[in-house]
Amino acid sequence: MSNPHPRYPNPTGEPIASLGDYALDDWDGDGARAVSHKDILLARTLLGRLRTSQPEIAAGSDGSICMEWIRQVRSGERKIYVDIGPRGKILTFAKFEDSPPVEKHFDEYSPEADSHLQALFNRYSS
């Protein structure tokens, strides 16, 4: 069985550059859904607004764009996962050291989603 979240190279320095390779259904040979152009643009917008380190990015077999940031700090590990799509949905999950995880879902990009992401990344970077 093919890996449903394959990692892909970043030859241009922009991790989203290769997502166009996943724009056709069945890109993994195992029935994966295509990543939409609209969701790629949304992911680029989010990354531009966050102005944080580049995440690891993978295409999900459901047509989503999966991004993860993991950072070691003296007090433990900080993780943020953001999935975009399909159809513009934003799913977030964060875990900071020994604190309880924070999970929040948005049906679309909105000022509320933007504020939530900014708050997560402020804590991640502190």
Secondary structure in CASP SS format (residue, H / E / C, confidence):
PFRMAT SS
TARGET T0000
AUTHOR 0000-0000-0000
METHOD secondary structure of the structure
MODEL  1
M C 1.00
S C 1.00
N C 1.00
P C 1.00
H C 1.00
P C 1.00
R E 1.00
Y C 1.00
P C 1.00
N C 1.00
P C 1.00
T C 1.00
G C 1.00
E C 1.00
P C 1.00
I C 1.00
A H 1.00
S H 1.00
L H 1.00
G H 1.00
D H 1.00
Y H 1.00
A C 1.00
L C 1.00
D C 1.00
D C 1.00
W C 1.00
D C 1.00
G C 1.00
D C 1.00
G C 1.00
A C 1.00
R C 1.00
A C 1.00
V C 1.00
S C 1.00
H H 1.00
K H 1.00
D H 1.00
I H 1.00
L H 1.00
L H 1.00
A H 1.00
R H 1.00
T H 1.00
L H 1.00
L H 1.00
G H 1.00
R H 1.00
L H 1.00
R C 1.00
T C 1.00
S C 1.00
Q C 1.00
P C 1.00
E E 1.00
I E 1.00
A E 1.00
A E 1.00
G C 1.00
S C 1.00
D C 1.00
G C 1.00
S C 1.00
I E 1.00
C E 1.00
M E 1.00
E E 1.00
W E 1.00
I E 1.00
R E 1.00
Q E 1.00
V E 1.00
R C 1.00
S C 1.00
G E 1.00
E E 1.00
R E 1.00
K E 1.00
I E 1.00
Y E 1.00
V E 1.00
D E 1.00
I E 1.00
G C 1.00
P C 1.00
R C 1.00
G C 1.00
K C 1.00
I E 1.00
L E 1.00
T E 1.00
F E 1.00
A E 1.00
K E 1.00
F E 1.00
E C 1.00
D C 1.00
S C 1.00
P C 1.00
P C 1.00
V E 1.00
E E 1.00
K E 1.00
H E 1.00
F E 1.00
D C 1.00
E C 1.00
Y C 1.00
S C 1.00
P H 1.00
E H 1.00
A H 1.00
D H 1.00
S H 1.00
H H 1.00
L H 1.00
Q H 1.00
A H 1.00
L H 1.00
F H 1.00
N H 1.00
R H 1.00
Y H 1.00
S H 1.00
S C 1.00
END
